[in-house]
Amino acid sequence: MVVRTEPPALSDAEVDRIFRALADATRRDIVRRTLVGEASVSVLAADYDMSFAAVQKHVAVLEGAGLVTKDRRGRERIVRADPNRIARARILLADLEGLWRARFDQLDQVLADPDTTH
């Protein structure tokens, strides 16, 4: 028997870290790339017009938000995305979208029958 439970809600601080991390195009690209397959920081850095240290900082921000993990393999640091954490952020956005759509449904009702007070 498989029992599915909802993961605990993200704290406000966790949500802030996730969306701050995803606010940068380079970090979003790193997440995309590491969702497809793990990569070393060196391999990631080779594709950006910035220093290795700058890419390391981007990875550190993503790691702090829990969006990626970094493991040591010999002399390299291997980065991989955490799809579970990304799914939790997606659930939060879906919840917010539901609230937003409900507000529009209410507005549609008011506009359809302006004589009704809600």
C-alpha positions as CSV (number, residue, x, y, z in Angstrom):
1,M,0.0,0.0,0.0
2,V,1.3,3.4,-1.0
3,V,0.4,6.3,1.3
4,R,1.0,9.7,-0.2
5,T,1.3,12.6,2.2
6,E,1.6,16.3,1.3
7,P,5.0,17.7,2.2
8,P,5.0,20.2,5.0
9,A,4.4,23.8,3.8
10,L,7.4,25.9,3.1
11,S,8.2,28.6,5.6
12,D,8.1,32.2,4.5
13,A,11.9,32.3,4.8
14,E,12.3,29.2,2.5
15,V,9.9,30.7,0.0
16,D,11.9,33.9,0.0
17,R,15.2,32.0,-0.6
18,I,13.7,30.0,-3.4
19,F,12.3,32.9,-5.3
20,R,15.3,35.1,-4.7
21,A,17.5,32.3,-6.1
22,L,15.2,31.9,-9.1
23,A,15.1,35.7,-9.8
24,D,18.4,35.4,-11.6
25,A,18.6,34.1,-15.2
26,T,22.0,32.4,-14.7
27,R,20.7,30.5,-11.6
28,R,17.5,29.5,-13.5
29,D,19.7,28.2,-16.3
30,I,21.9,26.2,-13.8
31,V,18.7,24.6,-12.3
32,R,17.5,23.7,-15.8
33,R,20.8,22.2,-16.7
34,T,21.2,20.2,-13.5
35,L,17.6,18.9,-13.8
36,V,18.6,17.2,-17.1
37,G,21.8,15.8,-15.6
38,E,24.4,16.5,-12.9
39,A,27.4,18.6,-13.8
40,S,30.5,19.8,-12.1
41,V,30.9,23.4,-11.2
42,S,33.7,23.6,-13.8
43,V,31.5,22.3,-16.6
44,L,28.8,24.7,-15.6
45,A,31.2,27.6,-15.4
46,A,32.6,27.0,-18.9
47,D,29.3,28.0,-20.5
48,Y,29.0,31.5,-18.8
49,D,30.8,34.7,-19.5
50,M,31.8,35.1,-15.9
51,S,34.5,33.9,-13.5
52,F,34.5,30.5,-12.0
53,A,34.1,32.2,-8.6
54,A,30.9,33.9,-9.8
55,V,29.4,30.6,-10.9
56,Q,30.4,29.1,-7.5
57,K,28.5,31.9,-5.8
58,H,25.4,31.3,-8.0
59,V,25.6,27.6,-7.1
60,A,25.9,28.5,-3.4
61,V,22.7,30.6,-3.6
62,L,20.9,27.8,-5.2
63,E,22.2,25.3,-2.6
64,G,21.1,27.7,0.2
65,A,17.6,27.7,-1.3
66,G,17.6,23.9,-1.4
67,L,17.2,23.9,-5.2
68,V,20.5,22.1,-5.9
69,T,22.8,19.9,-3.9
70,K,26.6,19.8,-4.3
71,D,28.6,16.7,-3.7
72,R,32.3,16.2,-3.7
73,R,33.7,13.7,-6.2
74,G,37.4,13.6,-6.1
75,R,38.6,17.1,-6.8
76,E,35.3,18.2,-8.4
77,R,32.0,19.5,-6.9
78,I,29.1,17.8,-8.7
79,V,25.8,19.8,-8.8
80,R,22.4,18.3,-9.2
81,A,19.0,19.9,-9.0
82,D,16.5,18.7,-6.3
83,P,13.2,18.1,-8.2
84,N,11.3,17.6,-4.9
85,R,12.1,21.2,-3.8
86,I,11.2,22.5,-7.2
87,A,7.9,20.6,-7.0
88,R,7.2,22.2,-3.6
89,A,7.7,25.7,-5.2
90,R,5.4,24.7,-8.1
91,I,2.7,23.6,-5.6
92,L,3.0,27.0,-3.9
93,L,2.5,28.8,-7.2
94,A,-0.4,26.5,-8.1
95,D,-2.1,27.5,-4.7
96,L,-1.5,31.1,-5.4
97,E,-2.9,30.7,-8.9
98,G,-6.0,29.1,-7.5
99,L,-6.6,32.1,-5.2
100,W,-6.1,34.4,-8.1
101,R,-8.5,32.5,-10.4
102,A,-11.1,32.5,-7.6
103,R,-10.9,36.3,-7.3
104,F,-11.5,36.6,-11.1
105,D,-14.5,34.2,-10.8
106,Q,-16.0,36.5,-8.2
107,L,-15.3,39.5,-10.4
108,D,-17.0,37.7,-13.3
109,Q,-20.1,37.1,-11.2
110,V,-20.3,40.7,-10.1
111,L,-19.9,41.9,-13.7
112,A,-22.5,39.4,-14.9
113,D,-25.1,40.5,-12.4
114,P,-24.1,44.0,-11.1
115,D,-27.4,44.3,-9.1
116,T,-26.4,41.5,-6.8
117,T,-24.4,42.5,-3.8
118,H,-21.7,40.2,-2.5
